[in-house]
Amino acid sequence: MPALSSAVIAEIFGAGAVAGAFGALLGLGGGVFLVPFLNVVVGLPVKVALATSLMSVIATSSAVSAETAGRGLINLRLGMLLEVASAAGGLLGALTLERLADRTVFLLFALVTAGVAAIMLSRLDRRNVMFDPAGDPGLLGGRFHDPESGREVIYRARRIPVALGASFVAGSVSGILGIGGGVLKVPVLIAWCGVPTRAAAATSALMIGVTAVASLPIQYANGYVVPPIAGAAVLGVMLGSRAGFLVGARAKARWLKMLMAGVLLFVSATYFLKLR
């Protein structure tokens, strides 16, 4: 592990700021950017990078949830139902990480991010909203004001068993890869469960913090949490999330999906190259 000089801490802070911006924009937690940066650029051991990312995921979740709570974007009933499966998966993932070789973690990271990017690119033009104000969102659906259309929109949550299964897998991925699980939850909620992009991102942002809390104590007990590194990353995340809010409020849903897919493909390519 490199010496923790002021320059290295500043790099980690900057990476945390970028991760926080992505987390606020896309509901991914930012770990999908932070883990490869800490591991590949800074040179931290991959399991230290994963644990640091989980700390930043909790910070991102808190910041995004506080910002979006009054906008009707967070679907609390749906989120808490799916979190039961997600937290169980997070605990299992954290227990599994200790038994995996670094090369296996790299391969998992590359495959997961490439697969999710493909899903997002296949659904760029699909919007899961109804514009009828008298429409019924159902028990697990919702409604919110959509800044892109300037109208109140309604959506119904579908394929809940699929969402529960995906949440368990996302929790496991979060515990193993330190990426918050939003990298799977958001695309699944958008593509297969009928949840609009903004609502999926906000609901995922709430869930990823709970999932990270379920697995982080095990990472800490294993010695992977380094306080100076985690502190710098968390402070950067809190700053970057503010910028993400400002951009996200004005961005089109299609642009957000393309950005998400682009980030995922870049990360996937980075880790496939690292396997060579």
C-alpha positions as a Markdown table, in Angstrom:
| # | Residue | x | y | z |
|---|---|---|---|---|
| 1 | Met | 0.0 | 0.0 | 0.0 |
| 2 | Pro | 1.4 | 3.5 | -0.9 |
| 3 | Ala | 2.5 | 5.9 | 1.9 |
| 4 | Leu | -0.4 | 8.2 | 2.9 |
| 5 | Ser | 1.2 | 11.5 | 1.9 |
| 6 | Ser | -0.8 | 14.7 | 1.6 |
| 7 | Ala | -0.8 | 14.3 | -2.2 |
| 8 | Val | -2.3 | 10.8 | -1.9 |
| 9 | Ile | -5.0 | 12.0 | 0.5 |
| 10 | Ala | -5.8 | 14.9 | -1.9 |
| 11 | Glu | -6.1 | 12.4 | -4.8 |
| 12 | Ile | -8.5 | 10.3 | -2.7 |
| 13 | Phe | -10.5 | 13.4 | -1.8 |
| 14 | Gly | -10.8 | 14.4 | -5.4 |
| 15 | Ala | -11.8 | 10.9 | -6.4 |
| 16 | Gly | -14.5 | 10.9 | -3.7 |
| 17 | Ala | -15.9 | 14.2 | -5.1 |
| 18 | Val | -16.2 | 12.7 | -8.6 |
| 19 | Ala | -17.8 | 9.5 | -7.1 |
| 20 | Gly | -20.2 | 11.7 | -5.1 |
| 21 | Ala | -21.3 | 13.5 | -8.2 |
| 22 | Phe | -22.0 | 10.2 | -10.0 |
| 23 | Gly | -23.8 | 8.9 | -7.0 |
| 24 | Ala | -26.1 | 11.8 | -6.8 |
| 25 | Leu | -26.8 | 11.8 | -10.5 |
| 26 | Leu | -27.4 | 8.1 | -11.0 |
| 27 | Gly | -28.1 | 6.5 | -7.6 |
| 28 | Leu | -25.2 | 4.2 | -8.0 |
| 29 | Gly | -23.3 | 5.2 | -4.8 |
| 30 | Gly | -20.2 | 6.3 | -6.7 |
| 31 | Gly | -18.3 | 3.1 | -5.8 |
| 32 | Val | -18.3 | 2.0 | -9.4 |
| 33 | Phe | -15.9 | 4.9 | -10.1 |
| 34 | Leu | -14.1 | 5.1 | -6.7 |
| 35 | Val | -13.0 | 1.4 | -6.5 |
| 36 | Pro | -11.1 | 1.3 | -9.7 |
| 37 | Phe | -9.5 | 4.8 | -9.1 |
| 38 | Leu | -8.3 | 3.8 | -5.6 |
| 39 | Asn | -7.1 | 0.4 | -6.8 |
| 40 | Val | -5.6 | 1.2 | -10.2 |
| 41 | Val | -4.6 | 4.9 | -9.9 |
| 42 | Val | -3.7 | 5.3 | -6.2 |
| 43 | Gly | -2.5 | 1.7 | -5.9 |
| 44 | Leu | -4.4 | 0.7 | -2.8 |
| 45 | Pro | -5.1 | -3.0 | -2.3 |
| 46 | Val | -8.4 | -3.9 | -3.9 |
| 47 | Lys | -10.0 | -5.0 | -0.6 |
| 48 | Val | -9.1 | -1.7 | 1.1 |
| 49 | Ala | -10.5 | 0.1 | -1.9 |
| 50 | Leu | -13.7 | -1.9 | -1.6 |
| 51 | Ala | -14.1 | -1.1 | 2.1 |
| 52 | Thr | -13.4 | 2.6 | 1.5 |
| 53 | Ser | -16.0 | 2.6 | -1.2 |
| 54 | Leu | -18.6 | 1.2 | 1.2 |
| 55 | Met | -17.9 | 4.1 | 3.5 |
| 56 | Ser | -18.5 | 6.5 | 0.7 |
| 57 | Val | -21.7 | 4.7 | -0.3 |
| 58 | Ile | -23.1 | 5.4 | 3.1 |
| 59 | Ala | -22.2 | 9.1 | 2.8 |
| 60 | Thr | -23.7 | 9.3 | -0.7 |
| 61 | Ser | -26.9 | 7.6 | 0.4 |
| 62 | Ser | -27.3 | 10.0 | 3.3 |
| 63 | Ala | -26.7 | 13.1 | 1.2 |
| 64 | Val | -28.9 | 12.0 | -1.8 |
| 65 | Ser | -31.8 | 10.9 | 0.5 |
| 66 | Ala | -31.8 | 14.1 | 2.4 |
| 67 | Glu | -31.9 | 16.1 | -0.8 |
| 68 | Thr | -34.6 | 14.2 | -2.5 |
| 69 | Ala | -36.8 | 13.3 | 0.5 |
| 70 | Gly | -39.3 | 16.2 | -0.1 |
| 71 | Arg | -39.7 | 15.7 | -3.9 |
| 72 | Gly | -41.7 | 12.5 | -3.9 |
| 73 | Leu | -38.9 | 10.6 | -5.8 |
| 74 | Ile | -38.1 | 8.1 | -3.1 |
| 75 | Asn | -40.5 | 5.2 | -3.1 |
| 76 | Leu | -40.2 | 4.2 | 0.6 |
| 77 | Arg | -42.6 | 1.2 | 0.5 |
| 78 | Leu | -40.9 | -0.3 | -2.5 |
| 79 | Gly | -37.4 | 0.5 | -1.2 |
| 80 | Met | -38.0 | -1.0 | 2.2 |
| 81 | Leu | -39.5 | -4.2 | 0.8 |
| 82 | Leu | -36.5 | -4.7 | -1.6 |
| 83 | Glu | -34.0 | -3.8 | 1.2 |
| 84 | Val | -34.9 | -7.0 | 3.1 |
| 85 | Ala | -33.4 | -9.0 | 0.3 |
| 86 | Ser | -30.6 | -6.5 | -0.4 |
| 87 | Ala | -29.3 | -6.5 | 3.2 |
| 88 | Ala | -29.3 | -10.3 | 3.4 |
| 89 | Gly | -27.3 | -10.3 | 0.2 |
| 90 | Gly | -24.9 | -7.7 | 1.5 |
| 91 | Leu | -24.1 | -9.8 | 4.6 |
| 92 | Leu | -23.5 | -12.8 | 2.4 |
| 93 | Gly | -21.3 | -10.9 | 0.1 |
| 94 | Ala | -19.1 | -9.5 | 2.9 |
| 95 | Leu | -18.6 | -13.0 | 4.3 |
| 96 | Thr | -17.7 | -14.3 | 0.8 |
| 97 | Leu | -15.2 | -11.5 | 0.0 |
| 98 | Glu | -12.6 | -12.9 | 2.5 |
| 99 | Arg | -12.4 | -16.1 | 0.5 |
| 100 | Leu | -12.0 | -14.6 | -2.9 |
| 101 | Ala | -8.7 | -14.0 | -4.7 |
| 102 | Asp | -8.1 | -10.5 | -6.0 |
| 103 | Arg | -8.2 | -11.7 | -9.6 |
| 104 | Thr | -11.7 | -13.2 | -9.1 |
| 105 | Val | -12.9 | -9.8 | -7.7 |
| 106 | Phe | -11.5 | -8.1 | -10.8 |
| 107 | Leu | -13.3 | -10.5 | -13.1 |
| 108 | Leu | -16.6 | -10.1 | -11.2 |
| 109 | Phe | -16.3 | -6.3 | -11.4 |
| 110 | Ala | -15.7 | -6.4 | -15.2 |
| 111 | Leu | -18.5 | -8.8 | -16.0 |
| 112 | Val | -21.1 | -7.1 | -13.8 |
| 113 | Thr | -20.4 | -3.6 | -15.1 |
| 114 | Ala | -20.4 | -4.7 | -18.7 |
| 115 | Gly | -23.7 | -6.6 | -18.3 |
| 116 | Val | -25.5 | -3.7 | -16.7 |
| 117 | Ala | -24.2 | -1.2 | -19.3 |
| 118 | Ala | -25.7 | -3.5 | -22.0 |
| 119 | Ile | -29.1 | -3.4 | -20.3 |
| 120 | Met | -29.1 | 0.4 | -20.0 |
| 121 | Leu | -28.2 | 0.9 | -23.7 |
| 122 | Ser | -31.0 | -1.4 | -24.8 |
| 123 | Arg | -33.6 | 0.8 | -22.9 |
| 124 | Leu | -32.5 | 4.3 | -23.7 |
| 125 | Asp | -35.8 | 5.6 | -25.2 |
| 126 | Arg | -38.2 | 3.8 | -22.8 |
| 127 | Arg | -39.9 | 5.9 | -20.1 |
| 128 | Asn | -42.0 | 4.2 | -17.4 |
| 129 | Val | -44.5 | 7.0 | -16.7 |
| 130 | Met | -48.1 | 7.8 | -17.1 |
| 131 | Phe | -49.3 | 11.4 | -17.5 |
| 132 | Asp | -52.9 | 10.8 | -16.4 |
| 133 | Pro | -53.3 | 12.5 | -12.9 |
| 134 | Ala | -56.2 | 10.2 | -12.1 |
| 135 | Gly | -54.2 | 7.1 | -12.7 |
| 136 | Asp | -53.7 | 4.5 | -10.0 |
| 137 | Pro | -50.1 | 3.8 | -9.0 |
| 138 | Gly | -51.0 | 0.7 | -7.1 |
| 139 | Leu | -49.6 | -0.4 | -3.7 |
| 140 | Leu | -45.9 | -0.1 | -4.6 |
| 141 | Gly | -46.1 | 2.6 | -7.3 |
| 142 | Gly | -45.7 | 6.3 | -6.9 |
| 143 | Arg | -46.1 | 9.8 | -8.4 |
| 144 | Phe | -43.9 | 12.8 | -8.5 |
| 145 | His | -43.3 | 16.1 | -10.4 |
| 146 | Asp | -41.1 | 15.4 | -13.4 |
| 147 | Pro | -38.9 | 18.4 | -14.3 |
| 148 | Glu | -38.2 | 17.1 | -17.8 |
| 149 | Ser | -41.9 | 17.2 | -18.8 |
| 150 | Gly | -43.0 | 19.8 | -16.2 |
| 151 | Arg | -45.9 | 17.6 | -15.2 |
| 152 | Glu | -46.9 | 15.2 | -12.4 |
| 153 | Val | -46.2 | 11.6 | -13.5 |
| 154 | Ile | -47.4 | 8.3 | -12.2 |
| 155 | Tyr | -45.8 | 4.8 | -12.4 |
| 156 | Arg | -46.7 | 1.3 | -11.3 |
| 157 | Ala | -44.1 | -1.1 | -9.9 |
| 158 | Arg | -44.2 | -4.5 | -11.8 |
| 159 | Arg | -42.4 | -7.8 | -11.5 |
| 160 | Ile | -41.7 | -7.5 | -7.8 |
| 161 | Pro | -40.3 | -11.1 | -7.5 |
| 162 | Val | -37.7 | -10.1 | -10.1 |
| 163 | Ala | -36.9 | -6.9 | -8.2 |
| 164 | Leu | -36.5 | -9.0 | -5.0 |
| 165 | Gly | -34.2 | -11.4 | -6.7 |
| 166 | Ala | -32.2 | -8.6 | -8.2 |
| 167 | Ser | -31.9 | -6.9 | -4.9 |
| 168 | Phe | -30.5 | -10.0 | -3.2 |
| 169 | Val | -27.9 | -10.3 | -6.0 |
| 170 | Ala | -27.2 | -6.5 | -5.8 |
| 171 | Gly | -26.7 | -6.8 | -2.1 |
| 172 | Ser | -24.2 | -9.7 | -2.6 |
| 173 | Val | -22.4 | -7.7 | -5.3 |
| 174 | Ser | -22.3 | -4.7 | -2.9 |
| 175 | Gly | -20.7 | -6.8 | -0.1 |
| 176 | Ile | -18.1 | -8.3 | -2.5 |
| 177 | Leu | -17.3 | -5.3 | -4.8 |
| 178 | Gly | -18.0 | -2.3 | -2.5 |
| 179 | Ile | -20.2 | -0.6 | -5.1 |
| 180 | Gly | -23.4 | -0.1 | -3.2 |
| 181 | Gly | -25.6 | -2.4 | -5.3 |
| 182 | Gly | -27.2 | 0.5 | -7.1 |
| 183 | Val | -25.3 | -0.5 | -10.2 |
| 184 | Leu | -27.7 | -3.5 | -10.5 |
| 185 | Lys | -30.8 | -2.1 | -8.7 |
| 186 | Val | -31.2 | 1.0 | -10.8 |
| 187 | Pro | -31.1 | -0.7 | -14.2 |
| 188 | Val | -33.4 | -3.5 | -13.1 |
| 189 | Leu | -35.9 | -1.1 | -11.6 |
| 190 | Ile | -35.9 | 0.9 | -14.8 |
| 191 | Ala | -35.7 | -1.9 | -17.4 |
| 192 | Trp | -37.9 | -4.6 | -15.9 |
| 193 | Cys | -39.9 | -3.2 | -13.0 |
| 194 | Gly | -41.5 | -0.1 | -14.5 |
| 195 | Val | -39.9 | 2.5 | -12.3 |
| 196 | Pro | -38.8 | 5.8 | -13.9 |
| 197 | Thr | -35.1 | 6.8 | -14.0 |
| 198 | Arg | -35.3 | 9.5 | -11.4 |
| 199 | Ala | -37.4 | 7.5 | -9.0 |
| 200 | Ala | -35.2 | 4.5 | -9.4 |
| 201 | Ala | -32.1 | 6.5 | -8.7 |
| 202 | Ala | -33.5 | 8.2 | -5.6 |
| 203 | Thr | -35.0 | 4.9 | -4.2 |
| 204 | Ser | -31.7 | 3.1 | -4.9 |
| 205 | Ala | -29.8 | 5.9 | -3.1 |
| 206 | Leu | -31.8 | 5.3 | 0.0 |
| 207 | Met | -31.3 | 1.5 | -0.2 |
| 208 | Ile | -27.6 | 1.4 | -0.9 |
| 209 | Gly | -26.8 | 3.0 | 2.4 |
| 210 | Val | -28.7 | 0.4 | 4.4 |
| 211 | Thr | -27.0 | -2.4 | 2.3 |
| 212 | Ala | -23.6 | -1.0 | 3.0 |
| 213 | Val | -24.2 | -0.8 | 6.7 |
| 214 | Ala | -25.1 | -4.5 | 6.7 |
| 215 | Ser | -21.7 | -5.5 | 5.3 |
| 216 | Leu | -19.3 | -2.8 | 6.4 |
| 217 | Pro | -18.7 | -4.1 | 10.0 |
| 218 | Ile | -17.3 | -7.3 | 8.6 |
| 219 | Gln | -14.9 | -5.3 | 6.4 |
| 220 | Tyr | -13.8 | -3.3 | 9.4 |
| 221 | Ala | -13.3 | -6.4 | 11.5 |
| 222 | Asn | -11.1 | -7.8 | 8.7 |
| 223 | Gly | -8.9 | -4.7 | 8.8 |
| 224 | Tyr | -9.8 | -3.3 | 5.4 |
| 225 | Val | -11.1 | 0.1 | 6.6 |
| 226 | Val | -8.2 | 2.6 | 6.9 |
| 227 | Pro | -9.6 | 5.8 | 8.7 |
| 228 | Pro | -7.5 | 8.5 | 6.9 |
| 229 | Ile | -8.4 | 7.0 | 3.5 |
| 230 | Ala | -12.0 | 6.5 | 4.4 |
| 231 | Gly | -12.3 | 10.0 | 5.9 |
| 232 | Ala | -10.8 | 11.7 | 2.8 |
| 233 | Ala | -13.1 | 9.8 | 0.5 |
| 234 | Val | -16.2 | 10.5 | 2.5 |
| 235 | Leu | -15.5 | 14.3 | 2.7 |
| 236 | Gly | -15.0 | 14.3 | -1.1 |
| 237 | Val | -18.3 | 12.4 | -1.6 |
| 238 | Met | -20.2 | 14.9 | 0.4 |
| 239 | Leu | -18.8 | 17.8 | -1.6 |
| 240 | Gly | -19.3 | 16.1 | -5.0 |
| 241 | Ser | -22.9 | 15.1 | -4.3 |
| 242 | Arg | -23.8 | 18.8 | -4.2 |
| 243 | Ala | -22.6 | 19.2 | -7.8 |
| 244 | Gly | -24.4 | 16.1 | -8.8 |
| 245 | Phe | -27.7 | 17.5 | -7.5 |
| 246 | Leu | -27.4 | 20.7 | -9.5 |
| 247 | Val | -26.6 | 18.8 | -12.8 |
| 248 | Gly | -29.2 | 16.0 | -12.2 |
| 249 | Ala | -32.1 | 18.5 | -11.7 |
| 250 | Arg | -31.6 | 19.8 | -15.3 |
| 251 | Ala | -30.5 | 16.6 | -17.1 |
| 252 | Lys | -32.7 | 14.5 | -19.4 |
| 253 | Ala | -33.4 | 10.9 | -18.5 |
| 254 | Arg | -31.9 | 9.7 | -21.8 |
| 255 | Trp | -28.7 | 11.6 | -21.0 |
| 256 | Leu | -28.5 | 10.1 | -17.5 |
| 257 | Lys | -28.9 | 6.5 | -18.9 |
| 258 | Met | -26.1 | 7.2 | -21.5 |
| 259 | Leu | -23.8 | 8.6 | -18.9 |
| 260 | Met | -24.4 | 5.5 | -16.6 |
| 261 | Ala | -23.7 | 3.1 | -19.5 |
| 262 | Gly | -20.5 | 5.0 | -20.4 |
| 263 | Val | -19.2 | 4.9 | -16.9 |
| 264 | Leu | -19.9 | 1.2 | -16.6 |
| 265 | Leu | -18.3 | 0.3 | -19.9 |
| 266 | Phe | -15.1 | 2.3 | -19.0 |
| 267 | Val | -14.8 | 0.5 | -15.6 |
| 268 | Ser | -15.5 | -2.9 | -17.2 |
| 269 | Ala | -12.7 | -2.3 | -19.8 |
| 270 | Thr | -10.3 | -1.1 | -17.1 |
| 271 | Tyr | -10.7 | -4.4 | -15.1 |
| 272 | Phe | -10.6 | -6.6 | -18.2 |
| 273 | Leu | -7.3 | -5.0 | -19.1 |
| 274 | Lys | -6.1 | -5.5 | -15.5 |
| 275 | Leu | -6.7 | -9.3 | -15.9 |
| 276 | Arg | -4.2 | -9.5 | -18.8 |
